[in-house]
Amino acid sequence: MATNWGSLLQDEQQLEELARQAVDRALAEGVLLRTSQEPTSSEVVSYAPFTLFPSLVPSALLEQAYAVQMDFNLLVDAVSQNAAFLEQTLSSALVLLIAQEKERNIFDQRAIENELLARNIHVIRRTFEDISEKGSLDQDRRLFVDGQEIAVVYFRDGYMPRQYSLQNWEARLLLERSCAAKCPDIATQLAGTKKVQQELSRPGMLEMLLPGQPEAVARLRATFAGLYSLDMGEEGDQAIAKALAAPSRFVLKPQREGGGNNLYGEEMVQALKQLKDSEERASYILMEKIEPEPFENCLLRPGSPAQVVQCISELGIFGVYVRQEKTLVMNKHVGHLLRTKAIEHADGGVAAGVAVLDNPYPV
């Protein structure tokens, strides 16, 4: 995709001046991260990596992404309420969702806290260990921590097995048993796994979960790439054979979130050869590789000079979904996130140090 920034990208002196101004603006606007050297301290911070120019995004694709976001909210909620579907789908998969052990990205959390405080809603920060020691439920399953009743539990931890000692599992169970609203509750967390995504791509599955909503089903299905099960059996064997025959067309995905986990090319081939006779292969899915059109942009990173490279982007739409028992309270989209990386990187997000923050420029 061609850009309108061609002449600027070729002017090194002007790029350097624009980069200095952009970094100052990012710091002033709070686009911040704790440093990797001091991930538990806010004494020294830096700006989060970002693109100097917004990246061109076709207006039709941006509109499509916004149009389907609320359908995804409904779908995830429908999956989370279907215990039989989750149990059948995840009976052979390892569910491992990624989070950072040390929180460099604390400033977006503080922004949420400040917005709530402005509405006279207070936030207390606690660990699983704190909950295990000081959390309790009353006879009505109301949750109390340090004697204070909790209305909402917002998880920014608890997405990887190593974050769960026996004590932490007991704390998570206590929170799940409470009547406090959970973001996410365990069913919604499971609904976001790669294995669930793969099962949702099967014919008739969306219709089962969203009955009487053919327009929503059509919008959702239009966003799907090819997804294939690696469960033991003929279907999984055929998927592996297809990937080994044309490895450049596929990506192997484990049941994890965050960047840096997917396998491509020769790494994928070696992994599939090792896994093909093992039941462990069921903890992965195979996906057709998406091939976006590269474009040129300038990437800014702390401690590095401005870098003009060929890039690709990934667009996500934020949504808010609130349900009280069977009553839908709110379902809307509330913004977007565009992450951009150099084309030589196969996988990895902003937190993994590969992608940078970006803004879409509709064309």
N, C-alpha and C positions, 0 to 999 in steps of 0.2 A: 504494500500500500504506500503510495507516494505521500509525502508530507509537505506542508507549506513552510517548513522551517529550513529548507535546504541551504539558502544563502547564509543564514546565521550559523548553521552547523559547520560550515566551512571556514568561518572567521574565528580563528583561535583566540585573538585578543578580545573580541567582543564576548565570546563564550566565557572566558575567564571572568570578565567583569559581571556578566549576567549571573554566573555561578556564585560569585561573592554576594551579590545582592539577594539571590534566592536563598542561600544558606542563612543569611541574617534574618530574612523574612520567616523562614521555617522555624528558627529558634524563637523569634518573637511570637509566632502563632502557636507555639507549644507542640511542634512536631518532633517529639523528643523520645529518646531511649536512654536507659542506663547503659553504661559502657560494659563491654564484655569482661573487662578487667575488674570492675566493681559492680557486679550485677545485683547486689543487695543494698547498694547505697545510692542516694540521690545527691551526694555531695559533688560528684562529677557526672555530667550528662553530655550527650551529643545529639545531633539531629538524626532522625530516621532517614535512611537513604531514599531518594526520590528522583524522578525525571525532571530535567530542566524545563521541558516543554510538554504540554498535554499531548496525548497520542490520539490520532484520528480513529474514530469508531463510527462505522455506518449507523446512521440514525435508526434505520429499520431494526438492526440487531439490538441497539440499546432499548428501543421501545418494546421489542419482543421480550427482552430480559425482565423489564419492569412488569410487563403484562402477565408473565407467568409466575412471578414471585409469590403472589398470594395463593396461587394454585399449589405451589410447593408447600406453603404453610399448612394448607388443608391436608395435603397428602401425608406429610410427616406426622401430623396429629392423628390421622386415620390409622397409620401404621402403628403409632405408639399405643393406640387403644385396642389393637387387634392382637391379643396375647397369643392366640393360636398361630397366627402368621409369623410372629417374631420367634416363637419357640421352634416352629418347623424350619424356618429359614436359618436360624443361628445355632442349631443343634450341633453342627459340625465346624463352626467357624470360631477362630480366636478373635475376640473383640479387644482391640488395643487402640485407644485414642490418645494422641500425643499432646502433651503440655510441657512447658518448660519447668525444670526443677527450680531455677532461680529466675525471678521475675524481673526482666529488664524492661518490659513493656507496662510499667506500672502507671504511666501518666494517663493513658486512656481510661484506666480504672478510676483514677482520682477525678477525672472529668465527670464520670457518671456519679460518683459520690457527691461532688459539688452540686450537680444539677438536682439531685435528690434533696440535699441539704437546703437548697434554695426553696424547696417546697415543704420544708420542715419535716423531712423524712431522714432519719439518722441511719448511718451505716457503721457497723462494727466489723473489724477484720479479725478472723480467727482461723486457726489451723484445724485439721482433722484431730490432731492430738488434743487441742483445746476442747473440742466438742466431746471427745471421749471422756475427758476429765470433768468438764463443767456443764455438759449438755444433759437435758432431761425432758421427758414427756409427762404431762399430767394425764388424768384419766380420760380426758377428751382429746388426747393426742396433740395438744398444743405444745409447741417447742419453746423451751426456755434455755438461755445461755447466760451464765452469770446473773441469774435472776430476772433477765429481761426477756419478754416474749418476742419471738421472731415471726414475722409475717411472710418473708420471702427469703429463700436460700439461693444465692447466685454462685455457681461453681466456676472458679478460675483455677481449680486444681482437681486432681482425681481422674485424669484421662489416660494414665499409664499404669500397668500393673506394679511397677516398682514404687509407685506412690502409695501403695496399699499394703501396709503391715496388717496383721490381724487386728490390731487396735483401730487402724484406720477403716478397715472393712466394717467393724462394729459401729464406728461413728457414722459411716455412710448409711448403714441400715437404719440407724436411729433417725437420721434426717429423712430418709425415704418413708419411714413409718409415720412421720409427723404430718399434721394437716397444713403445714406451711407450704406455700407455693414454691416449687423447685424450678430452677432455670439452669440446666434442664433436669427433669426427673429421669430416672434410670431408663424408662421405656423410650423416652424421646432421644436419649443418648444412644440407645441401641438402634433406633430408627435411622440414625445417620451413618451407620456402618456401610462399608463398601459392599458387603454381601447382600444387604437389604437393597441397595441401589441396583445390583445385578438382578435380583429376583423381581424387582419392580418392572424391569424391561421385558419380562415374559408376556406373551400375548394374553390379554384378559385380566391381568393382575390389577392394572389401574382401574378398570371398570368395576372390579370387585370391591376395591377400597373406596372409590368415589362413585357410587351408583347414582344414575340419573344426572350426571354432569359431563356429557359428551364433549362440550366445548373446552372445559378444563382439561379433560383427558387428552384432547388433541393438542392443546398448547404444551402440555407436559411432554408428550411423546415426541413433539417436534424438536425438543432440546436433547434427546437421548442420543448418545453414541452407542455403538455395538458393545454389549457387555456379555461375558460368557462365564458360566460356572466351571470350576475345576474340581467339582465333587467327583469321588470315585465312580467309575462307570463309563459307559460309551460316550455320553455327552461330554464329560470332562476330557476323555481321551481324544476326541475329535478336536476340541478346542486347543489342546496342547499341540497336536499335530499341525493344526492350522498356524499356530504361532511359530513353531519351529521351521515351517516351510517359508514363512515370510516375516521374520522377526522385526523388520523395520516398520511394519504396519500395526504393531501392538505394544502395549505396556502392561506389565505385571504389577498388580496392586495388592499389598497386604491390608489387613483390617486396621489401618492406622490413619490418623489425621496429621496435618502438618507437612512440611516439605522434607524432601530427602529420603523418602521411604520406597518410592517406586523404582522398578527395575526396567531397563531398556536395553535393546541391542544384545551384545554378547553376554552382558550380565544376566539378562533375562533368559537367554538360551541356556546358560550354565545352570541357572536356578531351576528351570523347568526339567532339565535332564536329571537333576538330583531329586526333584520332587515327584516325578511322574509316577513312581510306584509306591509313593508314600501317602498316607491319609492326611499328612500335613498340607498337601496341596489344596485341600478344601478351605484352608484359611486365607487363600488368595482368590482374586478374580482376575480375569483377562479383559482388557478393554481395547477397542480399536483406537489407535493413536490419532489424536486431533492434529491437523497440520495447518495452523494459522499462517496467514501471509506476513512475512517479516516487514519491518519498517525501520527507519533510522531515527534515533533519539539520543539525547545526551544524559548519561546517568551520573548522579552525584552521590558520593559515599564519603563518610568521615575519613580523613587521613589519606584520601586518594584524589588525584587530579580529575577534572571533568573528563568523561570518557564517551566519545561518540561511537556507537556500535549499532549493529543490526539487532532488532528486538522483536519479541512477541509478548502479547498481553493476555491476562485472564481477568474477566469481569465477574464480579459477584454483586448481588443485590441484597441489601439488608431488609429484614422484615420484622414486624411485631405481630405476635399472635397470642391472644389470651382467651382461654376457655375456662368456664366455671362449670364443672360437671358436664352436662350436655349442652350448655348454653354458650354460644360463641359471643364473646365480649368485644373482641377487636381483631381485625386482620387487615394489615396494610403494609405497603413498602415504605421504607424511610431513608433511602439513600443508596449509595453504591460504593464499591471499592474496586479500583483497577490496579492490578499488580503487574509490573513489567520486568522482564529479564532479558539478558543477552541470549541470542539463539544458541550459543555453544553450551548452555546449561540445560540439561534434560529435565531436571526436577529441582524443586526447592522454593521456599517462600521467603518473605521478608525477614522473618525471625531466624531463618536458617542462613541468612547472609547472602542469598542468591538474588531474589527479586527486590524491586524497589517500589515505593508508592508512586502512583501516577493519577492523572485525571483524564477522563474521556473528552475528546473534542468532537462532537457530533458533526457528521458531514452527510 
